[in-house]
Amino acid sequence: MQKRKLYVLSIDAMIYEDTAFMETLPNLGPFVKRASRVKRVKTVYPSLTYTCHASMITGCYPDRHGIVHNEQFTPGDPLPIWYHYRTPYQALDTLPELAHRNGYKVGSVFWPTTGGLDIDWNVAEIWDWSFRPEEMRRQLMESSTPAFIEEIWPTYGQILQGLSDPYFDWFCNHALAYMIKEKKPDVFFQHLSAVDHARHNLGVFAEELKRDAWIQQDKEFGMIVRALEESGELENTTFCITSDHGQTPVDHLVCPNIKLVEEGLIRLNEDGSLKDWDVFVNSAAHSAHVYLKNPGDSDLRARVAKLLRRWQEEGELGIETIFTNEEVKAHHLTGDFAFVLEGADGYAYSNNLTGPTVFSADNSDYKYSVATHGHLPEKGPQPTFMLVGPGVKPGVELESCDIVDEAPTLAALLGLEMKGVDGKVLHQLLAE
């Protein structure tokens, strides 16, 4: 079959309820109006950006790709390392690499968990919390395509003035527009974060989203459309506009580790930093993973199980469900943790070791703020999945699918097959 052009855009935290407003925007609107779509996509557990994006390009659940959190578990570290690299799912295939092996020219800019990806042009999403431009450049050189980073950095590296919006998205967009015009990739991936960050800070359905984040995302999308026009590839390109998760409101932040300090299961230094631990509750925002330093200590496991049940009964920590490591496998989640806590509506978990055990949500930490995610996939507003362009059957609207269906469906659009995945091809969306 003829080689297709495919643009995969992930707008972080976009939900189906956004699509009506998106249709009114000057750049996104014409595409969204014409798109065939899955209205609501069931994501993965926990519904965190990196966990979701790994599933979006592997077609597999977290129990197979191994990325169970945004951040690697390093208790007490205020700036833990994120899962920037594809290493945990080394044995699995990815859609970008499958396309690359089959003769497609493939690019990616800021798609999470893609450090070390074997494609033509890669700019991995790297978070350098200290934000030193040269350190950022060093990490990109190590994780991405060095020659391409060297090519774009003198012109666009200066855009990266910090980790907050809009700098990351601006850099992402300029890098991709340059790639389209100068390298002419056949298949290319992009991840934009402004809507997610705005929802954290403003709320799930804040009106300000329409005046700020969505206007920004629309302008950035328009820049990519113009780059495709200039390269003569607009009409030949199939657009996939998708998302990773929704968000739900946060009223209370709770700190189980402070309770563990009181129980003597966490010990602190005089300055309040972590000295040692037997048990640690690692926040995944609306959920949390409970780790035992010695997983083989059955007495400790039993003590912790009893503590968790007591806290659940008392209600202070907003524990809706306690999953054992075995029980949570039903949600396609495995890990080195002993338990998983699912928060009740309005509750999110903090890793704080000192201070109040429960406090009202604010915007002091973007991971929680007044809205967040990390909850069970069926909760709250759902992400959506849209396709428009060559190879797509027009006028199709499906009620639901699983996020692991996206990679095999996009592979089929390219005339390829992803083998051994958890997801299925959504043939209803594809032209014969």
TAPERA-V230899 format. One record per backbone hydrogen bond with DSSP energy under -1.0 kcal/mol. CO is the residue of the C=O (numbers start at 1). NH is the residue of the N-H. If there is no record, write none. Layout:
CO&NH ; CO&NH
This chain:
5&238 ; 6&188 ; 7&240 ; 8&190 ; 9&242 ; 10&192 ; 11&14 ; 15&18 ; 16&19 ; 18&22 ; 19&23 ; 21&24 ; 22&25 ; 25&29 ; 28&32 ; 29&33 ; 31&35 ; 36&387 ; 37&398 ; 38&385 ; 40&401 ; 42&403 ; 46&48 ; 47&374 ; 48&52 ; 49&53 ; 50&54 ; 51&55 ; 52&56 ; 53&57 ; 54&58 ; 55&59 ; 57&95 ; 59&422 ; 59&423 ; 61&64 ; 61&65 ; 62&66 ; 70&83 ; 74&77 ; 81&72 ; 82&84 ; 84&115 ; 86&89 ; 87&90 ; 89&92 ; 94&98 ; 95&99 ; 96&100 ; 97&101 ; 98&102 ; 99&104 ; 100&103 ; 105&186 ; 105&187 ; 106&121 ; 107&189 ; 108&123 ; 109&191 ; 114&117 ; 115&86 ; 117&119 ; 121&108 ; 122&145 ; 123&110 ; 128&131 ; 132&136 ; 133&137 ; 134&138 ; 135&139 ; 136&140 ; 137&141 ; 138&142 ; 139&143 ; 140&144 ; 143&116 ; 145&149 ; 146&150 ; 147&151 ; 148&152 ; 149&153 ; 152&156 ; 153&157 ; 156&159 ; 157&160 ; 159&161 ; 164&167 ; 166&170 ; 167&171 ; 168&172 ; 169&173 ; 170&174 ; 171&175 ; 172&176 ; 173&177 ; 174&178 ; 175&179 ; 176&180 ; 177&181 ; 178&182 ; 179&183 ; 179&184 ; 186&6 ; 187&107 ; 188&8 ; 189&109 ; 190&10 ; 192&12 ; 193&197 ; 194&198 ; 195&199 ; 196&200 ; 197&201 ; 198&202 ; 199&203 ; 200&370 ; 206&209 ; 207&210 ; 208&212 ; 209&214 ; 212&216 ; 213&217 ; 214&218 ; 215&219 ; 216&220 ; 217&221 ; 218&222 ; 219&223 ; 220&224 ; 221&225 ; 222&226 ; 223&227 ; 224&228 ; 225&229 ; 226&230 ; 227&231 ; 228&233 ; 229&232 ; 234&237 ; 238&7 ; 239&388 ; 240&9 ; 241&386 ; 242&11 ; 248&372 ; 251&361 ; 252&348 ; 253&359 ; 254&350 ; 255&258 ; 256&260 ; 257&261 ; 258&262 ; 259&263 ; 260&265 ; 260&266 ; 261&264 ; 265&278 ; 265&279 ; 267&275 ; 267&276 ; 269&272 ; 273&269 ; 276&267 ; 278&293 ; 280&291 ; 282&289 ; 285&349 ; 286&343 ; 287&284 ; 288&341 ; 289&282 ; 290&338 ; 290&339 ; 291&280 ; 294&297 ; 296&298 ; 297&301 ; 298&302 ; 299&303 ; 300&304 ; 301&305 ; 302&306 ; 303&307 ; 304&308 ; 305&309 ; 306&310 ; 307&311 ; 308&312 ; 309&313 ; 310&314 ; 311&315 ; 315&318 ; 318&344 ; 321&342 ; 323&340 ; 324&328 ; 327&330 ; 328&331 ; 328&333 ; 329&332 ; 332&63 ; 338&325 ; 339&290 ; 340&323 ; 341&288 ; 342&320 ; 342&321 ; 344&347 ; 346&251 ; 346&252 ; 348&254 ; 357&255 ; 359&253 ; 365&368 ; 365&369 ; 370&250 ; 372&248 ; 373&286 ; 375&47 ; 376&379 ; 382&16 ; 383&41 ; 385&38 ; 386&241 ; 387&36 ; 388&239 ; 389&392 ; 391&431 ; 396&37 ; 398&39 ; 399&40 ; 401&42 ; 402&405 ; 403&406 ; 405&409 ; 406&410 ; 407&411 ; 408&412 ; 409&413 ; 410&414 ; 411&416 ; 412&415 ; 425&427 ; 426&429 ; 427&430 ; 429&393
